[in-house]
């Protein structure tokens, strides 16, 4: 759901990001893939984090990651910061995707 949304929105943004930063096709791929890789890490780490800290604090941590990643994406001065911000957003997505259904149940 949110993973697909962020990937879809990026498609339109890449029309402007590519020329602005002078990105090569490999760099565009890195920007597009960073969220997915972060999501995988977030999903795998969510159970350990939720067991150690609890479901609610894990969701709060994920929300904080979303906020930090959003600020970094708005402010990004370089490709490296953009990839890092998208990776952090992916970790938040992975954490929420794994923890919220368990919390609701």
N, C-alpha and C positions, 0 to 999 in steps of 0.2 A: 504494500500500500504506500507507505511514505518513501520507501526505497525507489519504487518505480516513479513516484512523483518527482523526486529530486533528480533522477536520471533524465526524465522527460523535460523538465524545466531547463536543465543544463544544455540540452540540444539547442534551444533558442539563444541561450547566453553565449554559447561558443561562437556564434556568428560574429559577436562583438569582441569576445576575449581573444580569439585567435589573432586578429589583426592588431589589437591593442598591445598585446605582449609579444607579438611576433612568434607565435607558437608553431612548432613543427608538428606533423601528424603524431609522432611518438609522444610529444608533450601533451597534446590534446587527449591522447589515450590515457596518459597518467592522471590528468585532471578528472576524466570521466570514470576511471577505475578506482580512484582513491576512496570514494564513498563505499563502494562495494567491499573493498578490502577491509576498511574500518568496520563495516557491518559484520563481517565474518569474525573479526577479533572481538567485537562487542558481544556477539552472540555466544561465543565460546567462554568469555570471561563473566558473563552475566550470572550464571548459577553460583559460581564461587563468591562473587561480590554480594549477591543477594543473600546467600547463606551466612556470610560473615557480617554484613552490615544490616541486612533486612531488606524487604521489598521496597518499602517507602523511601528509605535513604538511597537506594539504587536508582529509583525513578527520579529523585531529586538530583542525583549526580548526572543522570542522563540529560535532564533538563538544563543543568548548568553547562554541560558540554554543548548542547544546542545553542545556547546563548553565546558562549565563547566562540564557537565555530562561526556563528552568524556575524559577530562583530569582526572576526578575522577576515571573513569573506568580503565584507563591505570595505574594509580597510586595506586589503591585500596590495602590497607594493610590488610583489614579485610572484613568479610561478611557484616557488618553494612554499611560500606562505599560503597560497591558494590550495595547493595539494595537501598541506598539513591541515588546513581548516576543513577541507572536504573529508579528510580521513577522520578527524575528530567528530564531525557530524555523523559519519558512518558508525563510529563506536557508539554514539548516543542512540542511533537508530537500532543497532543490534541489541543493545541493552534493553531498550524499551520493548522491542519485538519479542524478547524472551521473558521479560519480567512482568509486564502488564497483564498478559493473559493469566498468569499464575496468581497475581494479586487480585484480579477480578473474581477468579474462581474461589 
